[in-house]
Amino acid sequence: MTVEEVAKPERRRGLIWWLGLPVSLALLLSCLSSQVEPVRCWPLALFGMLFPWLVVADAAVLLFHGVVRRRLHVLCALAMACAVPHLGEYAQLSGRLSQPAGVSNSFSVMSWNVRLFDLYNWTHNQQTRDEMMDLIRVEDPDILCMQEFLDVDGGDQLEVKDTLLSAYRYTACADAYTVHTRGNQHIGIAIFSTWPVLAQGTIHFPDELNNLALWADIALGRDTIRVYTAHLASLRFGDQDYDFIRNVEQGGGADSLGTAGTRILGRLRDAFIRRGREATTIAEHMKNSPWPVVYCGDLNDSPMGYSYHELLRSGLIDAFSESGEGLGHTYIGNVPSFRIDHIMHGPQFNAWGFRTLPDELSDHRAIITSMGLKVEE
């Protein structure tokens, strides 16, 4: 064996070590993205979106150095140590299935972005609406929160609100709308409850006319809880953007990389900044709530996103991290293919039996969990 042949493995190992440097730095920036408001440094949010893949790449470098070189890649190990506390936000091995001791006034809550009950798929919208209503009937949650909710005037075949209040267990509804069409269709968000709604209100976002948050104070037996539902800023990708992404995946496309890339980065930047501000607005409102808080909604952001962690910093607990199983991906589309829908609650609650439903009737999967108030000792 020649000297050159002996040196080749060392050069390959050296290459892996050098590749580990940008991977570990990117993973550290990804972890940092959850702490830095996007308006201050929005590119960090791009690293946050890459978190799962950066964890895999970092783990591969660590494994190579541990098995082949029998050495520790210190920077990769440091990055992994920072990432480990966030792994449970993306995946859970096993969840708490049964009600824990010391809980009273238990109830189930479901959150779902229903995408207007498939309003614009004219050939199937009635069928999709009926299947979605059947799913709600089967799951039968005590509290139902819906985003991109569609209300229509009485007599329309897509009527939902009146049906839920007359043919289901729901006795109260809090709703708010941002769009009213000439066809007497109203688009917004809604909270349906089998318990009385004592009060309700909306939180409007100055830089987002189509999205808002809604809260409702619900009488839960002798207790009162405040339920929030919200739909935060989306990426606003158009058909041209999705076509470009698909063409890149297929190795072609007429739109130039520079033109499309600049346009897409601009949309990402705007969405990151708007979502951060919206989450902060909601968190500030929650701090003034006189009642224990439950949050349900479509954050349009990955679990490493600033908006998700802004709600956690306000004192909320993620019901998926507490009692979910598997990956829990809720968005069925291409971007972002993450768990972007959440049910969270204040420290006064315990949650159990969190599930991400498999039905693909919207571009989001519905999520549902049980929870109850902790009994004061």
LINKA-V319481 format. One line per field, one symbol per residue. ss: DSSP state (H for helix, E for strand, - for the rest). psi: psi as a letter, one per 20 degrees, with the letter a starting at -180 (. if undefined). A space follows every 10 residues. Layout:
ss: ???
psi: ???
This chain:
ss: --HHHHHHHH HHHHHHHHHH HHHHHHHHHH HHH------- --HHHHHHH- HHHHHHHHHH HHHHHHHHH- ---HHHHHHH HHHH--HHH- -E-------- --EEEEEEEE EEE-HHHH-- ----HHHHHH HHHHHHHHH- --EEEEEEEE EE-------- HHHHHHH--- -EEEEEEEEE ----EEEEEE EEE---EEEE EEEEE--EEE EEEEEEEEEE --EEEEEEEE E-------HH HHHHHHHHHH ------HHHH HHHHHHHHHH HHHHHHHHHH HHHHHHH--- -EEEEEEE-- -----HHHHH HHH---EEHH HHH--E---- E--------- EEEEE---EE EEEEEE---- ---E--EEEE EEEE---
psi: prhhhhhghh hghhghghhh ghghghhghg hhhiipphhh nhhhhghhhj gghhgggghg gggghhggik rpoghhhggh hhhgiihiih qpgqrohrpr qkprlqrqpp ppoilkkkgj mhijhggggh hghgghgghl qhpoppqlqp prqqiqhjpg ghghihiaip iqppqqqipo rhjkpppcqq oqqiqpohqr rqoqphjohi qrqpqpppon cirpqppqqq orprikprhh ghggghhghi kaqhpqgggh gggghggggg gggggggghg ggghhhhjpi qqpppproik qrijqhgghh hhhijqpohg hhjrqbhkph piagppmani pqprrriiqq qqkpqoqipm iajqqqqqrq rrpppp.
